[in-house]
């Protein structure tokens, strides 16, 4: 019997609201970071901790074209 993955709704909401804390893209939502930048971070300089895990999740979402999954969770009013 195969298991079905059920994403954690709170984790997805947190990911949709997460912002880059530093650098050229400081303040930008992680999901709005340019894909080449996210790919570079994952391959070269992924930070430790929560930010690193979130960037890795964003990487998986971006390289698989799944940004639309987070779109309903993003409040564009607070941008």
PDB file with SEQRES, HELIX, SHEET and CRYST1 records, atoms N, CA, C and O in Angstrom:
SEQRES   1 A   79  UNK UNK UNK UNK UNK UNK UNK UNK UNK UNK UNK UNK UNK          
SEQRES   2 A   79  UNK UNK UNK UNK UNK UNK UNK UNK UNK UNK UNK UNK UNK          
SEQRES   3 A   79  UNK UNK UNK UNK UNK UNK UNK UNK UNK UNK UNK UNK UNK          
SEQRES   4 A   79  UNK UNK UNK UNK UNK UNK UNK UNK UNK UNK UNK UNK UNK          
SEQRES   5 A   79  UNK UNK UNK UNK UNK UNK UNK UNK UNK UNK UNK UNK UNK          
SEQRES   6 A   79  UNK UNK UNK UNK UNK UNK UNK UNK UNK UNK UNK UNK UNK          
SEQRES   7 A   79  UNK                                                          
HELIX    1 AA1 UNK A    9  UNK A   17  1                                   9    
HELIX    2 AA2 UNK A   30  UNK A   32  5                                   3    
HELIX    3 AA3 UNK A   35  UNK A   44  1                                  10    
HELIX    4 AA4 UNK A   49  UNK A   63  1                                  15    
HELIX    5 AA5 UNK A   68  UNK A   71  1                                   4    
HELIX    6 AA6 UNK A   76  UNK A   78  5                                   3    
CRYST1    1.000    1.000    1.000  90.00  90.00  90.00 P 1           1          
ATOM      1  N   UNK A   1       0.848  -1.178   0.000  1.00  0.00           N  
ATOM      2  CA  UNK A   1       0.000   0.000   0.000  1.00  0.00           C  
ATOM      3  C   UNK A   1       0.892   1.241   0.000  1.00  0.00           C  
ATOM      4  O   UNK A   1       1.833   1.326   0.790  1.00  0.00           O  
ATOM      5  N   UNK A   2       0.607   2.191  -0.871  1.00  0.00           N  
ATOM      6  CA  UNK A   2       1.411   3.409  -0.947  1.00  0.00           C  
ATOM      7  C   UNK A   2       0.852   4.477  -0.011  1.00  0.00           C  
ATOM      8  O   UNK A   2      -0.353   4.557   0.228  1.00  0.00           O  
ATOM      9  N   UNK A   3       1.757   5.283   0.505  1.00  0.00           N  
ATOM     10  CA  UNK A   3       1.363   6.371   1.383  1.00  0.00           C  
ATOM     11  C   UNK A   3       1.136   7.629   0.557  1.00  0.00           C  
ATOM     12  O   UNK A   3       1.839   7.873  -0.423  1.00  0.00           O  
ATOM     13  N   UNK A   4       0.159   8.417   0.953  1.00  0.00           N  
ATOM     14  CA  UNK A   4      -0.097   9.699   0.323  1.00  0.00           C  
ATOM     15  C   UNK A   4       0.494  10.781   1.205  1.00  0.00           C  
ATOM     16  O   UNK A   4       0.275  10.795   2.417  1.00  0.00           O  
ATOM     17  N   UNK A   5       1.240  11.681   0.599  1.00  0.00           N  
ATOM     18  CA  UNK A   5       1.800  12.791   1.350  1.00  0.00           C  
ATOM     19  C   UNK A   5       0.751  13.885   1.514  1.00  0.00           C  
ATOM     20  O   UNK A   5       0.069  14.256   0.559  1.00  0.00           O  
ATOM     21  N   UNK A   6       0.635  14.389   2.723  1.00  0.00           N  
ATOM     22  CA  UNK A   6      -0.281  15.481   3.012  1.00  0.00           C  
ATOM     23  C   UNK A   6       0.544  16.644   3.541  1.00  0.00           C  
ATOM     24  O   UNK A   6       1.061  16.573   4.656  1.00  0.00           O  
ATOM     25  N   UNK A   7       0.676  17.713   2.764  1.00  0.00           N  
ATOM     26  CA  UNK A   7       1.473  18.841   3.223  1.00  0.00           C  
ATOM     27  C   UNK A   7       0.866  19.469   4.473  1.00  0.00           C  
ATOM     28  O   UNK A   7      -0.354  19.516   4.634  1.00  0.00           O  
ATOM     29  N   UNK A   8       1.726  19.943   5.340  1.00  0.00           N  
ATOM     30  CA  UNK A   8       1.315  20.636   6.549  1.00  0.00           C  
ATOM     31  C   UNK A   8       0.874  22.046   6.153  1.00  0.00           C  
ATOM     32  O   UNK A   8       1.679  22.831   5.653  1.00  0.00           O  
ATOM     33  N   UNK A   9      -0.389  22.362   6.372  1.00  0.00           N  
ATOM     34  CA  UNK A   9      -0.947  23.647   5.944  1.00  0.00           C  
ATOM     35  C   UNK A   9      -0.232  24.818   6.608  1.00  0.00           C  
ATOM     36  O   UNK A   9       0.036  25.825   5.952  1.00  0.00           O  
ATOM     37  N   UNK A  10       0.081  24.704   7.890  1.00  0.00           N  
ATOM     38  CA  UNK A  10       0.757  25.795   8.587  1.00  0.00           C  
ATOM     39  C   UNK A  10       2.164  25.997   8.030  1.00  0.00           C  
ATOM     40  O   UNK A  10       2.623  27.131   7.894  1.00  0.00           O  
ATOM     41  N   UNK A  11       2.836  24.916   7.712  1.00  0.00           N  
ATOM     42  CA  UNK A  11       4.180  25.024   7.134  1.00  0.00           C  
ATOM     43  C   UNK A  11       4.120  25.708   5.770  1.00  0.00           C  
ATOM     44  O   UNK A  11       4.985  26.524   5.452  1.00  0.00           O  
ATOM     45  N   UNK A  12       3.120  25.390   4.968  1.00  0.00           N  
ATOM     46  CA  UNK A  12       2.964  26.038   3.663  1.00  0.00           C  
ATOM     47  C   UNK A  12       2.643  27.523   3.823  1.00  0.00           C  
ATOM     48  O   UNK A  12       3.149  28.347   3.061  1.00  0.00           O  
ATOM     49  N   UNK A  13       1.806  27.877   4.806  1.00  0.00           N  
ATOM     50  CA  UNK A  13       1.509  29.291   5.054  1.00  0.00           C  
ATOM     51  C   UNK A  13       2.768  30.032   5.486  1.00  0.00           C  
ATOM     52  O   UNK A  13       3.010  31.157   5.051  1.00  0.00           O  
ATOM     53  N   UNK A  14       3.571  29.400   6.343  1.00  0.00           N  
ATOM     54  CA  UNK A  14       4.831  30.011   6.789  1.00  0.00           C  
ATOM     55  C   UNK A  14       5.785  30.194   5.618  1.00  0.00           C  
ATOM     56  O   UNK A  14       6.441  31.229   5.504  1.00  0.00           O  
ATOM     57  N   UNK A  15       5.863  29.194   4.750  1.00  0.00           N  
ATOM     58  CA  UNK A  15       6.735  29.272   3.582  1.00  0.00           C  
ATOM     59  C   UNK A  15       6.274  30.384   2.644  1.00  0.00           C  
ATOM     60  O   UNK A  15       7.097  31.116   2.094  1.00  0.00           O  
ATOM     61  N   UNK A  16       4.953  30.513   2.459  1.00  0.00           N  
ATOM     62  CA  UNK A  16       4.414  31.551   1.571  1.00  0.00           C  
ATOM     63  C   UNK A  16       4.697  32.952   2.110  1.00  0.00           C  
ATOM     64  O   UNK A  16       4.785  33.902   1.332  1.00  0.00           O  
ATOM     65  N   UNK A  17       4.841  33.093   3.425  1.00  0.00           N  
ATOM     66  CA  UNK A  17       5.073  34.402   4.043  1.00  0.00           C  
ATOM     67  C   UNK A  17       6.553  34.690   4.295  1.00  0.00           C  
ATOM     68  O   UNK A  17       6.906  35.810   4.663  1.00  0.00           O  
ATOM     69  N   UNK A  18       7.423  33.697   4.103  1.00  0.00           N  
ATOM     70  CA  UNK A  18       8.847  33.852   4.422  1.00  0.00           C  
ATOM     71  C   UNK A  18       9.524  34.833   3.476  1.00  0.00           C  
ATOM     72  O   UNK A  18       9.279  34.837   2.269  1.00  0.00           O  
ATOM     73  N   UNK A  19      10.375  35.658   4.053  1.00  0.00           N  
ATOM     74  CA  UNK A  19      11.096  36.682   3.287  1.00  0.00           C  
ATOM     75  C   UNK A  19      12.597  36.481   3.414  1.00  0.00           C  
ATOM     76  O   UNK A  19      13.093  35.955   4.410  1.00  0.00           O  
ATOM     77  N   UNK A  20      13.298  36.910   2.391  1.00  0.00           N  
ATOM     78  CA  UNK A  20      14.758  36.873   2.399  1.00  0.00           C  
ATOM     79  C   UNK A  20      15.238  37.943   3.374  1.00  0.00           C  
ATOM     80  O   UNK A  20      14.889  39.114   3.217  1.00  0.00           O  
ATOM     81  N   UNK A  21      16.030  37.568   4.376  1.00  0.00           N  
ATOM     82  CA  UNK A  21      16.409  38.533   5.411  1.00  0.00           C  
ATOM     83  C   UNK A  21      17.614  39.415   5.085  1.00  0.00           C  
ATOM     84  O   UNK A  21      17.876  40.379   5.804  1.00  0.00           O  
ATOM     85  N   UNK A  22      18.346  39.109   4.028  1.00  0.00           N  
ATOM     86  CA  UNK A  22      19.571  39.864   3.757  1.00  0.00           C  
ATOM     87  C   UNK A  22      19.907  39.841   2.273  1.00  0.00           C  
ATOM     88  O   UNK A  22      19.294  39.125   1.481  1.00  0.00           O  
ATOM     89  N   UNK A  23      20.907  40.650   1.925  1.00  0.00           N  
ATOM     90  CA  UNK A  23      21.424  40.645   0.559  1.00  0.00           C  
ATOM     91  C   UNK A  23      20.616  41.473  -0.409  1.00  0.00           C  
ATOM     92  O   UNK A  23      19.745  42.251  -0.021  1.00  0.00           O  
ATOM     93  N   UNK A  24      20.921  41.287  -1.669  1.00  0.00           N  
ATOM     94  CA  UNK A  24      20.296  42.034  -2.756  1.00  0.00           C  
ATOM     95  C   UNK A  24      18.767  41.923  -2.743  1.00  0.00           C  
ATOM     96  O   UNK A  24      18.066  42.863  -3.116  1.00  0.00           O  
ATOM     97  N   UNK A  25      18.263  40.771  -2.312  1.00  0.00           N  
ATOM     98  CA  UNK A  25      16.829  40.525  -2.337  1.00  0.00           C  
ATOM     99  C   UNK A  25      16.196  40.609  -0.948  1.00  0.00           C  
ATOM    100  O   UNK A  25      15.132  40.033  -0.720  1.00  0.00           O  
ATOM    101  N   UNK A  26      16.835  41.315  -0.024  1.00  0.00           N  
ATOM    102  CA  UNK A  26      16.312  41.459   1.341  1.00  0.00           C  
ATOM    103  C   UNK A  26      14.878  41.978   1.309  1.00  0.00           C  
ATOM    104  O   UNK A  26      14.573  42.939   0.603  1.00  0.00           O  
ATOM    105  N   UNK A  27      14.009  41.342   2.072  1.00  0.00           N  
ATOM    106  CA  UNK A  27      12.615  41.751   2.164  1.00  0.00           C  
ATOM    107  C   UNK A  27      11.701  41.105   1.143  1.00  0.00           C  
ATOM    108  O   UNK A  27      10.480  41.172   1.284  1.00  0.00           O  
ATOM    109  N   UNK A  28      12.258  40.486   0.127  1.00  0.00           N  
ATOM    110  CA  UNK A  28      11.434  39.858  -0.910  1.00  0.00           C  
ATOM    111  C   UNK A  28      10.948  38.489  -0.421  1.00  0.00           C  
ATOM    112  O   UNK A  28      11.674  37.768   0.263  1.00  0.00           O  
ATOM    113  N   UNK A  29       9.708  38.147  -0.785  1.00  0.00           N  
ATOM    114  CA  UNK A  29       9.206  36.814  -0.469  1.00  0.00           C  
ATOM    115  C   UNK A  29      10.121  35.773  -1.105  1.00  0.00           C  
ATOM    116  O   UNK A  29      10.591  35.956  -2.228  1.00  0.00           O  
ATOM    117  N   UNK A  30      10.372  34.677  -0.383  1.00  0.00           N  
ATOM    118  CA  UNK A  30      11.247  33.634  -0.927  1.00  0.00           C  
ATOM    119  C   UNK A  30      10.702  33.094  -2.244  1.00  0.00           C  
ATOM    120  O   UNK A  30      11.470  32.800  -3.160  1.00  0.00           O  
ATOM    121  N   UNK A  31       9.398  32.963  -2.343  1.00  0.00           N  
ATOM    122  CA  UNK A  31       8.807  32.434  -3.571  1.00  0.00           C  
ATOM    123  C   UNK A  31       9.001  33.386  -4.748  1.00  0.00           C  
ATOM    124  O   UNK A  31       8.917  32.968  -5.903  1.00  0.00           O  
ATOM    125  N   UNK A  32       9.261  34.666  -4.464  1.00  0.00           N  
ATOM    126  CA  UNK A  32       9.477  35.649  -5.528  1.00  0.00           C  
ATOM    127  C   UNK A  32      10.948  35.823  -5.893  1.00  0.00           C  
ATOM    128  O   UNK A  32      11.271  36.616  -6.777  1.00  0.00           O  
ATOM    129  N   UNK A  33      11.840  35.098  -5.229  1.00  0.00           N  
ATOM    130  CA  UNK A  33      13.258  35.169  -5.599  1.00  0.00           C  
ATOM    131  C   UNK A  33      13.445  34.611  -7.001  1.00  0.00           C  
ATOM    132  O   UNK A  33      12.755  33.664  -7.378  1.00  0.00           O  
ATOM    133  N   UNK A  34      14.352  35.170  -7.777  1.00  0.00           N  
ATOM    134  CA  UNK A  34      14.609  34.621  -9.120  1.00  0.00           C  
ATOM    135  C   UNK A  34      15.118  33.181  -9.021  1.00  0.00           C  
ATOM    136  O   UNK A  34      15.977  32.868  -8.196  1.00  0.00           O  
ATOM    137  N   UNK A  35      14.582  32.325  -9.863  1.00  0.00           N  
ATOM    138  CA  UNK A  35      14.974  30.911  -9.830  1.00  0.00           C  
ATOM    139  C   UNK A  35      16.487  30.714  -9.955  1.00  0.00           C  
ATOM    140  O   UNK A  35      17.040  29.897  -9.219  1.00  0.00           O  
ATOM    141  N   UNK A  36      17.182  31.424 -10.854  1.00  0.00           N  
ATOM    142  CA  UNK A  36      18.637  31.211 -10.935  1.00  0.00           C  
ATOM    143  C   UNK A  36      19.360  31.509  -9.617  1.00  0.00           C  
ATOM    144  O   UNK A  36      20.346  30.849  -9.288  1.00  0.00           O  
ATOM    145  N   UNK A  37      18.876  32.490  -8.872  1.00  0.00           N  
ATOM    146  CA  UNK A  37      19.474  32.817  -7.574  1.00  0.00           C  
ATOM    147  C   UNK A  37      19.254  31.686  -6.575  1.00  0.00           C  
ATOM    148  O   UNK A  37      20.172  31.312  -5.845  1.00  0.00           O  
ATOM    149  N   UNK A  38      18.041  31.145  -6.540  1.00  0.00           N  
ATOM    150  CA  UNK A  38      17.733  30.034  -5.632  1.00  0.00           C  
ATOM    151  C   UNK A  38      18.568  28.811  -6.004  1.00  0.00           C  
ATOM    152  O   UNK A  38      19.095  28.128  -5.125  1.00  0.00           O  
ATOM    153  N   UNK A  39      18.691  28.535  -7.289  1.00  0.00           N  
ATOM    154  CA  UNK A  39      19.511  27.400  -7.743  1.00  0.00           C  
ATOM    155  C   UNK A  39      20.963  27.602  -7.327  1.00  0.00           C  
ATOM    156  O   UNK A  39      21.623  26.661  -6.887  1.00  0.00           O  
ATOM    157  N   UNK A  40      21.460  28.825  -7.465  1.00  0.00           N  
ATOM    158  CA  UNK A  40      22.842  29.115  -7.069  1.00  0.00           C  
ATOM    159  C   UNK A  40      23.026  28.910  -5.569  1.00  0.00           C  
ATOM    160  O   UNK A  40      24.008  28.300  -5.144  1.00  0.00           O  
ATOM    161  N   UNK A  41      22.090  29.415  -4.762  1.00  0.00           N  
ATOM    162  CA  UNK A  41      22.187  29.245  -3.309  1.00  0.00           C  
ATOM    163  C   UNK A  41      22.236  27.773  -2.924  1.00  0.00           C  
ATOM    164  O   UNK A  41      23.066  27.367  -2.111  1.00  0.00           O  
ATOM    165  N   UNK A  42      21.352  26.977  -3.507  1.00  0.00           N  
ATOM    166  CA  UNK A  42      21.299  25.557  -3.175  1.00  0.00           C  
ATOM    167  C   UNK A  42      22.600  24.865  -3.569  1.00  0.00           C  
ATOM    168  O   UNK A  42      23.061  23.970  -2.860  1.00  0.00           O  
ATOM    169  N   UNK A  43      23.192  25.262  -4.680  1.00  0.00           N  
ATOM    170  CA  UNK A  43      24.420  24.628  -5.144  1.00  0.00           C  
ATOM    171  C   UNK A  43      25.690  25.148  -4.506  1.00  0.00           C  
ATOM    172  O   UNK A  43      26.725  24.484  -4.567  1.00  0.00           O  
ATOM    173  N   UNK A  44      25.635  26.328  -3.890  1.00  0.00           N  
ATOM    174  CA  UNK A  44      26.867  26.952  -3.426  1.00  0.00           C  
ATOM    175  C   UNK A  44      26.884  27.393  -1.969  1.00  0.00           C  
ATOM    176  O   UNK A  44      27.881  27.180  -1.279  1.00  0.00           O  
ATOM    177  N   UNK A  45      25.826  27.989  -1.493  1.00  0.00           N  
ATOM    178  CA  UNK A  45      25.918  28.685  -0.222  1.00  0.00           C  
ATOM    179  C   UNK A  45      24.587  28.694   0.520  1.00  0.00           C  
ATOM    180  O   UNK A  45      24.137  29.756   0.952  1.00  0.00           O  
ATOM    181  N   UNK A  46      23.964  27.567   0.675  1.00  0.00           N  
ATOM    182  CA  UNK A  46      22.683  27.495   1.364  1.00  0.00           C  
ATOM    183  C   UNK A  46      22.898  27.739   2.855  1.00  0.00           C  
ATOM    184  O   UNK A  46      23.715  27.055   3.472  1.00  0.00           O  
ATOM    185  N   UNK A  47      22.181  28.700   3.450  1.00  0.00           N  
ATOM    186  CA  UNK A  47      22.374  28.977   4.875  1.00  0.00           C  
ATOM    187  C   UNK A  47      21.874  27.825   5.748  1.00  0.00           C  
ATOM    188  O   UNK A  47      21.081  26.993   5.308  1.00  0.00           O  
ATOM    189  N   UNK A  48      22.349  27.796   6.978  1.00  0.00           N  
ATOM    190  CA  UNK A  48      21.906  26.785   7.937  1.00  0.00           C  
ATOM    191  C   UNK A  48      20.537  27.158   8.492  1.00  0.00           C  
ATOM    192  O   UNK A  48      20.057  28.273   8.288  1.00  0.00           O  
ATOM    193  N   UNK A  49      19.927  26.237   9.180  1.00  0.00           N  
ATOM    194  CA  UNK A  49      18.704  26.500   9.924  1.00  0.00           C  
ATOM    195  C   UNK A  49      17.451  26.587   9.083  1.00  0.00           C  
ATOM    196  O   UNK A  49      17.372  26.059   7.974  1.00  0.00           O  
ATOM    197  N   UNK A  50      16.465  27.281   9.657  1.00  0.00           N  
ATOM    198  CA  UNK A  50      15.151  27.388   9.032  1.00  0.00           C  
ATOM    199  C   UNK A  50      15.224  28.013   7.645  1.00  0.00           C  
ATOM    200  O   UNK A  50      14.582  27.525   6.715  1.00  0.00           O  
ATOM    201  N   UNK A  51      15.994  29.083   7.493  1.00  0.00           N  
ATOM    202  CA  UNK A  51      16.083  29.735   6.183  1.00  0.00           C  
ATOM    203  C   UNK A  51      16.612  28.765   5.133  1.00  0.00           C  
ATOM    204  O   UNK A  51      16.093  28.727   4.017  1.00  0.00           O  
ATOM    205  N   UNK A  52      17.617  27.993   5.463  1.00  0.00           N  
ATOM    206  CA  UNK A  52      18.155  27.017   4.524  1.00  0.00           C  
ATOM    207  C   UNK A  52      17.123  25.979   4.124  1.00  0.00           C  
ATOM    208  O   UNK A  52      17.018  25.614   2.953  1.00  0.00           O  
ATOM    209  N   UNK A  53      16.360  25.506   5.104  1.00  0.00           N  
ATOM    210  CA  UNK A  53      15.309  24.520   4.803  1.00  0.00           C  
ATOM    211  C   UNK A  53      14.228  25.133   3.925  1.00  0.00           C  
ATOM    212  O   UNK A  53      13.738  24.496   2.992  1.00  0.00           O  
ATOM    213  N   UNK A  54      13.856  26.386   4.233  1.00  0.00           N  
ATOM    214  CA  UNK A  54      12.832  27.043   3.423  1.00  0.00           C  
ATOM    215  C   UNK A  54      13.318  27.296   2.005  1.00  0.00           C  
ATOM    216  O   UNK A  54      12.559  27.126   1.051  1.00  0.00           O  
ATOM    217  N   UNK A  55      14.566  27.698   1.856  1.00  0.00           N  
ATOM    218  CA  UNK A  55      15.108  27.911   0.507  1.00  0.00           C  
ATOM    219  C   UNK A  55      15.163  26.607  -0.275  1.00  0.00           C  
ATOM    220  O   UNK A  55      14.930  26.600  -1.484  1.00  0.00           O  
ATOM    221  N   UNK A  56      15.465  25.514   0.396  1.00  0.00           N  
ATOM    222  CA  UNK A  56      15.471  24.216  -0.275  1.00  0.00           C  
ATOM    223  C   UNK A  56      14.059  23.833  -0.722  1.00  0.00           C  
ATOM    224  O   UNK A  56      13.875  23.279  -1.805  1.00  0.00           O  
ATOM    225  N   UNK A  57      13.066  24.130   0.116  1.00  0.00           N  
ATOM    226  CA  UNK A  57      11.672  23.874  -0.271  1.00  0.00           C  
ATOM    227  C   UNK A  57      11.274  24.745  -1.456  1.00  0.00           C  
ATOM    228  O   UNK A  57      10.627  24.268  -2.388  1.00  0.00           O  
ATOM    229  N   UNK A  58      11.660  26.025  -1.425  1.00  0.00           N  
ATOM    230  CA  UNK A  58      11.373  26.932  -2.545  1.00  0.00           C  
ATOM    231  C   UNK A  58      12.060  26.432  -3.812  1.00  0.00           C  
ATOM    232  O   UNK A  58      11.481  26.488  -4.897  1.00  0.00           O  
ATOM    233  N   UNK A  59      13.286  25.945  -3.678  1.00  0.00           N  
ATOM    234  CA  UNK A  59      14.011  25.374  -4.813  1.00  0.00           C  
ATOM    235  C   UNK A  59      13.189  24.252  -5.447  1.00  0.00           C  
ATOM    236  O   UNK A  59      12.980  24.240  -6.660  1.00  0.00           O  
ATOM    237  N   UNK A  60      12.728  23.319  -4.631  1.00  0.00           N  
ATOM    238  CA  UNK A  60      11.940  22.188  -5.152  1.00  0.00           C  
ATOM    239  C   UNK A  60      10.664  22.681  -5.829  1.00  0.00           C  
ATOM    240  O   UNK A  60      10.270  22.161  -6.873  1.00  0.00           O  
ATOM    241  N   UNK A  61      10.032  23.665  -5.245  1.00  0.00           N  
ATOM    242  CA  UNK A  61       8.806  24.224  -5.828  1.00  0.00           C  
ATOM    243  C   UNK A  61       9.110  24.878  -7.173  1.00  0.00           C  
ATOM    244  O   UNK A  61       8.396  24.652  -8.150  1.00  0.00           O  
ATOM    245  N   UNK A  62      10.168  25.688  -7.226  1.00  0.00           N  
ATOM    246  CA  UNK A  62      10.503  26.413  -8.454  1.00  0.00           C  
ATOM    247  C   UNK A  62      10.951  25.483  -9.579  1.00  0.00           C  
ATOM    248  O   UNK A  62      10.467  25.608 -10.704  1.00  0.00           O  
ATOM    249  N   UNK A  63      11.862  24.557  -9.301  1.00  0.00           N  
ATOM    250  CA  UNK A  63      12.373  23.713 -10.385  1.00  0.00           C  
ATOM    251  C   UNK A  63      11.305  22.760 -10.927  1.00  0.00           C  
ATOM    252  O   UNK A  63      11.437  22.218 -12.025  1.00  0.00           O  
ATOM    253  N   UNK A  64      10.251  22.567 -10.141  1.00  0.00           N  
ATOM    254  CA  UNK A  64       9.158  21.716 -10.602  1.00  0.00           C  
ATOM    255  C   UNK A  64       7.945  22.522 -11.072  1.00  0.00           C  
ATOM    256  O   UNK A  64       6.892  21.956 -11.364  1.00  0.00           O  
ATOM    257  N   UNK A  65       8.102  23.857 -11.144  1.00  0.00           N  
ATOM    258  CA  UNK A  65       7.033  24.706 -11.667  1.00  0.00           C  
ATOM    259  C   UNK A  65       5.783  24.729 -10.808  1.00  0.00           C  
ATOM    260  O   UNK A  65       4.675  24.822 -11.335  1.00  0.00           O  
ATOM    261  N   UNK A  66       5.942  24.646  -9.492  1.00  0.00           N  
ATOM    262  CA  UNK A  66       4.794  24.537  -8.606  1.00  0.00           C  
ATOM    263  C   UNK A  66       4.503  25.798  -7.797  1.00  0.00           C  
ATOM    264  O   UNK A  66       3.841  25.727  -6.762  1.00  0.00           O  
ATOM    265  N   UNK A  67       4.988  26.950  -8.256  1.00  0.00           N  
ATOM    266  CA  UNK A  67       4.772  28.197  -7.528  1.00  0.00           C  
ATOM    267  C   UNK A  67       3.291  28.475  -7.284  1.00  0.00           C  
ATOM    268  O   UNK A  67       2.929  29.114  -6.296  1.00  0.00           O  
ATOM    269  N   UNK A  68       2.450  28.000  -8.176  1.00  0.00           N  
ATOM    270  CA  UNK A  68       1.012  28.198  -8.045  1.00  0.00           C  
ATOM    271  C   UNK A  68       0.427  27.600  -6.780  1.00  0.00           C  
ATOM    272  O   UNK A  68      -0.639  28.019  -6.328  1.00  0.00           O  
ATOM    273  N   UNK A  69       1.117  26.621  -6.203  1.00  0.00           N  
ATOM    274  CA  UNK A  69       0.629  26.026  -4.965  1.00  0.00           C  
ATOM    275  C   UNK A  69       0.631  27.025  -3.818  1.00  0.00           C  
ATOM    276  O   UNK A  69      -0.226  26.966  -2.936  1.00  0.00           O  
ATOM    277  N   UNK A  70       1.589  27.937  -3.830  1.00  0.00           N  
ATOM    278  CA  UNK A  70       1.683  28.920  -2.755  1.00  0.00           C  
ATOM    279  C   UNK A  70       0.882  30.183  -3.043  1.00  0.00           C  
ATOM    280  O   UNK A  70       0.586  30.945  -2.123  1.00  0.00           O  
ATOM    281  N   UNK A  71       0.529  30.416  -4.296  1.00  0.00           N  
ATOM    282  CA  UNK A  71      -0.147  31.652  -4.696  1.00  0.00           C  
ATOM    283  C   UNK A  71      -1.396  31.948  -3.856  1.00  0.00           C  
ATOM    284  O   UNK A  71      -1.566  33.095  -3.442  1.00  0.00           O  
ATOM    285  N   UNK A  72      -2.265  30.993  -3.585  1.00  0.00           N  
ATOM    286  CA  UNK A  72      -3.454  31.313  -2.793  1.00  0.00           C  
ATOM    287  C   UNK A  72      -3.135  31.679  -1.339  1.00  0.00           C  
ATOM    288  O   UNK A  72      -3.976  32.253  -0.646  1.00  0.00           O  
ATOM    289  N   UNK A  73      -1.939  31.353  -0.880  1.00  0.00           N  
ATOM    290  CA  UNK A  73      -1.556  31.608   0.511  1.00  0.00           C  
ATOM    291  C   UNK A  73      -0.840  32.929   0.706  1.00  0.00           C  
ATOM    292  O   UNK A  73      -0.606  33.356   1.837  1.00  0.00           O  
ATOM    293  N   UNK A  74      -0.490  33.584  -0.405  1.00  0.00           N  
ATOM    294  CA  UNK A  74       0.286  34.819  -0.318  1.00  0.00           C  
ATOM    295  C   UNK A  74      -0.648  36.012  -0.272  1.00  0.00           C  
ATOM    296  O   UNK A  74      -1.507  36.193  -1.135  1.00  0.00           O  
ATOM    297  N   UNK A  75      -0.457  36.820   0.758  1.00  0.00           N  
ATOM    298  CA  UNK A  75      -1.231  38.062   0.886  1.00  0.00           C  
ATOM    299  C   UNK A  75      -0.445  39.165   0.209  1.00  0.00           C  
ATOM    300  O   UNK A  75       0.526  39.666   0.777  1.00  0.00           O  
ATOM    301  N   UNK A  76      -0.834  39.548  -0.972  1.00  0.00           N  
ATOM    302  CA  UNK A  76      -0.135  40.604  -1.723  1.00  0.00           C  
ATOM    303  C   UNK A  76      -0.457  41.984  -1.156  1.00  0.00           C  
ATOM    304  O   UNK A  76       0.160  42.969  -1.561  1.00  0.00           O  
ATOM    305  N   UNK A  77      -1.418  42.077  -0.219  1.00  0.00           N  
ATOM    306  CA  UNK A  77      -1.767  43.358   0.389  1.00  0.00           C  
ATOM    307  C   UNK A  77      -0.627  43.897   1.254  1.00  0.00           C  
ATOM    308  O   UNK A  77      -0.485  45.110   1.409  1.00  0.00           O  
ATOM    309  N   UNK A  78       0.187  42.998   1.818  1.00  0.00           N  
ATOM    310  CA  UNK A  78       1.257  43.407   2.729  1.00  0.00           C  
ATOM    311  C   UNK A  78       2.602  43.545   2.052  1.00  0.00           C  
ATOM    312  O   UNK A  78       3.627  43.601   2.732  1.00  0.00           O  
ATOM    313  N   UNK A  79       2.628  43.601   0.735  1.00  0.00           N  
ATOM    314  CA  UNK A  79       3.896  43.712   0.020  1.00  0.00           C  
ATOM    315  C   UNK A  79       4.260  45.135  -0.006  1.00  0.00           C  
ATOM    316  O   UNK A  79       5.299  45.497  -0.557  1.00  0.00           O  
TER     317      UNK A  79                                                      
END                                                                             
